[in-house]
């Protein structure tokens, strides 16, 4: 009897389908006009779109994969209420993903090995300001401590949404992977968390162009679509739910995402209590040598420490 698609492929296929629905929920909230904003403190906002999108995503995964670990950004009682409308409970699996050949290393994965990291609305600050192009939904499928599959979903792309996905060892889809400019080095960094320390660090990267945009998912999109060579964030602030999906898609495309020391972050369930990416985020395009980039980062860090 033939076996069905591997668990990791089914999880990615579910991620694409549920992201489409969550994107529709976010667009509906925006159209309604009442964002239901809650200030969580320290430049950290939450809206009705965050809460409802998370409920849709988590309830759908819990229904299909009851033994998978799930870590989602919003932790209030409203977001954790999984008694959702019937049309929010997504059971469809994207057929294109199911046709993928799962890498041999991932074929035997079981639910208890998987942690799904979810940011239901990455770029909330930008969302509340109407900067909807910065907004993404992030669903990262991680096996043990490694991000292996993910979806970066743009709910406002051409007013209908778009899912960009990746499976490490298999490839990417939903978009056209492009090379960054050859004539100049372009780096993308934070818009809403920019401060003097980050400015000083990035000054060491000159001469180059610096683009400041919101959302970790959006910044990695700049790399994937050839608008930037690297994503530079030399500070704590991002969480695992910000980087799990982007790292998986970027790695599937041939790029890399690490901390300031070139180490990968762990996405195991044990990191739920302390999900902070303490040592920054540094991501590079497939054609940009990550090792050489990290040497440059190390040199800049050393110079800044000597000058302090």
N, C-alpha and C positions, 0 to 999 in steps of 0.2 A: 504494500500500500504506500503510495507516494506521500511524502511529508509536505505539509503546507509551508508557507513562507516562515523564515526564522523570526523569532520574537523581536529582535532589534529592527527588522524591516517592518514588521507589523506596528511597532511603536512609532516609527518614523511616519508610516502611512497614516496612522491615527493623528499624529501631531499636525500633519498638513491639513487634514480634514477639519479637525477641531479648531485650528488657527483661523480657517476661513469663517467659521461661525463666530468665534470670539471677535474677529475683525468686524463682522456685521454688527455685533453688539456695541462695539466702541463707536462705530459710525452713527448708530442710532442715538447713542447718548449725546454725541456732539451735535447732531441735528436737532435734538430736543432742546438743547440750549442750557439746561440746568445740569451742571457738571457734578454737583454734590461734593464739593471740595472739602477735604479734611486735612488740616495741617498736622503732620506727624512730628514736626520739629526739625530744625537744622536743615532748612532748604529741602524738605522731604514731604511732598504732597501726595494725597491719595484722592481719587475721584470715583464717582459711581461707575465709570468705565473700567477702572482697575478692578473694583470689587466684583462686578458682574462678569467680566471676562474671566477672572480667576475662577469663579464658581462654575462657569461653563466648562473650562478646561479641566479642573480637578475632578469634578463630578463625572465627566466623560471617561477620564482615565481610571478612576476608581471603579467604575462600572465594568469596564472591559478587562482591567488588569489589577485585580484586588490585592495582589501581593507585591506590587511594585512600590518602592519608596517614592514619595512625592514631597518636594520642598518648594513652596511657593512664597512669593514676597509678602503678600498681604496677610497679616495674622489676626486681624480683628474678627469678632464673632460673625459679622455680616458676611465677610469673605469666606469664612469656613462653613457657612450654611450651604449644604450640598443638596437641599431640597429644591431642585431647579425646575423650571418649566420643561415640559416634555421635549420641545424642539431645541432645547439647549443640550440635551443628552445625545451626543454625537457618537454613532456606532459605525459610520462609514469609514472605510479605509481607502486611501487614494490608490487607485489601481496601478498607476505608473511606478509608485514606490514598491508595490508588491512584486513587480516584475524585475526588480533589481536582483543581481546576484550578491548575496550576502558574503562578505569576506569569511574565510574559513575560521579565523580566530574568533568570530562573533556568532558562529552558527549554533553553538551549544549553550548560549547564555540563557539563564533562567530568571524569573521575575525577582527573586530575592537578591540577585546581583545588581539590579538596576535601580538607579535613583534618577528621577526626572526633576530638573530644576526649572522653575517657571517664573518668568516675569510677565505678568499679564498685560502690562503697558509700560514699556521701557521708554522713558522720555516724558514722564508725567508733567514736569515743570514746563516743558515746551508745549505739551498738549493744552495746558491751561492758558497759555498765551496765544494759542492759535497757530503755533508752528507745527502743523500736523505732519509735514514731510519728515520730521525728526523721529516720529513715533514708530515703534515696532512692538510686536509680540514675540517673546523669546521662549522657546521650548527646547531644552537640552536633554538628550538621552545619554546617560552616563552609566558605564559598566564598571563596577568596583569603584575606582577613583578617577576614571578616564572619560572625558567627553568624546563620544564616538559618533553621535548623530544629532542633528538639530535642525530647527526651523527658525528662520528670521522672517517674520511676516510683517509686511507693510500694509496696514489697513486702509490707508488713504491713497495708495498708488492708483492713479487714473480713476479715482472715485469708486474702485471696485476691489482693490486689494490684490496682493501678490505674495506668494510663498516662495522664499528662497531656501533650499534645503541642501543638506550634505550628509553623506555617510562615509566615514573615514575608511579608505581601502576600496571604495566603490566609485565615488565621484560626487558631483554637485548637479543641481538642476533648478529650473524656475527662473534662471537669469543667464545673461551672457558674461562669462568671466573675461575681464579686460586687463591689459597691461597698464601700469602707471606710466606717467610721462618719462621720457628718456633724457630730456634736456634739463630737468631740474628735479630736486628732491622735494616732495610735498608731504607734510605730516599733518595728521588730524588729531585734535585734542578736545578737551572738555569746553563746553560753553558756559554752563551754569555753576561749575565748581572751580572756576579759574581764580587763582590767587597769586600773591607775589612770589611764593616759593615755586609754584609751577612755572610762572613767567620766567623766573631766573634760570630754572633748569632748561627750559625750551630755548632761551637765548643762546645757550651753548650749541644748539643745533644749526645756527646760522652759517652760511647763507642757505635759506630754504623758505618755502612758503608754508605758513601755518594756517590751517582751517579750523575754526572753532564751531562745533555743532553739538547738539544734545543727543543723548542715548548711546549706550555702548554698542547696541546692535547696529545703529545707524553709522557709527564710526567704522565698524568692520565692513559695512556695505561700501563705504568710500574706498576701502582697499580692494574689495572684490570687483568693484565696477571701474577700477583703474583711475580713480580720482586722487588717490594718495598712496604713498609707498608704505607708510607705517602709521600706527595709532600709538600715541605717546601720552601716558598718564602716570607721571612719577609721584603718585600719592595714594594713600589708602582712601577708600571711598566706595569703589565698586564692590559688589557682592557676587557670590557664586552664580546667583540667578541672572546676573547681568552678563556673565562671560561664558557660561556653559554652552549655550546654543551657538553664539558667535565663534567660539573656539572650535567647536565641532565642524561647522560649515567651512571655516577658514582652513582648518587642517585637511579637510576632505578636498579642498581646492589646491593644496600644496603649500599653504602658508603656515605661520606659527603664531601662537599667543602664549606669553610667559609673564613672569614677574620681572622685577628690575635685575635680578640675578640670573635670568635665563631659565628659571625653574618653572615647571608646570604646576598649576594649582590642582589640588585634590578635590574631586567632586563626590566623595563617598558620603553616605548618609550621616556619618559621624560629624561632618562639618556643618550640619544644620544649626547647631547652637552657636557657632562662631563662623558665619559665612563670609566675613569680610576678607577681601583680597588685600592683605596688609601691605604688600610690597609693590603696589602699582600694577599697571597693565601696559604691556608692550607687545604689539602685534605687527606682523610684517606680511607683505604681499608674497605670493609664490616666487616671484622673480627677484625678490630682494633678500639678500643673504642675512638671515636672522642672527647668525653667530657674529658676523662683522658688525651688524647694527648694535648688538649687545655690548661689543667692545667699545663702540663709540659712546654708548650710554654710560658705561663704566668709567670712561675717561672724563666725561662731563661731570659725573657724580664725584669723582675724586677731586677735580678742580674746584667744584663748589664747596666741598668739605674743607679744603685747604684755605679757601678765601673767607670762610665763616669765622 
